[in-house]
Amino acid sequence: MSANGLGERVGVYPGTFDPITLGHVDIIRRGARLVDRLVVGVTTNASKSPMFSVDERLAMVRDEVTRIEGAIEVVPFDALLMRFAEEQGARVIVRGLRAVADFEYEYQMAGMNQQIARHIETVFLMADVALQPIASKLVKEIALYGGEIAPFVTPAVRGAMLAKVESVRLVQIGDTRDPV
């Protein structure tokens, strides 16, 4: 039970996290301070053509949240977000915003989500100014073209990205050696 006696305040921060970036870590850290328990929901979202498998993304996110204070749980999900939030007992959906384009999309999603589950609020957290340009899609593109991604991800994620890019290159050139 929370300190106010009203029950545990649970929040859900959903995403693909392909890969988890410093921007995601910032939102997780800040979101965890707003609730008693933050559930980071790692969605399958095959429409985004993820570079990493769900298990790989879960492992990366779990590794990153070990360094963040608070009760944080990392859970996979492949369902309607509001159903997942209800299953977790969430009262809040945490979403990060980087720019106006994010706001327009997230505002529409929040409106639709409210129609599905009125008892769950959406809370928007503005990205730290230094982290606003970071997007997983761009990090993947930079890595695939041999650019430096260290300013956008933690060292552990950078290592995973470089290994994944190397295995993709081996497949593209027809190398049948085990990339491990």
ABEGO torsion letter per residue (X at the ends): XBAAGAEBBBBBBBEAGOBBBAAAAAAAAAAAAABABBBBBBBAGAAAGBABBAAAAAAAAAAAAAABBEBBBBBBBBBBAAAAAAAAGBABBBBBBABAAAAAAAAAAAAAAAAABAABBBBBBBBBAAAAABBAAAAAAAAAAGBBAAAABBAAAAAAAAAAAAAAAAAAAGBABBAX
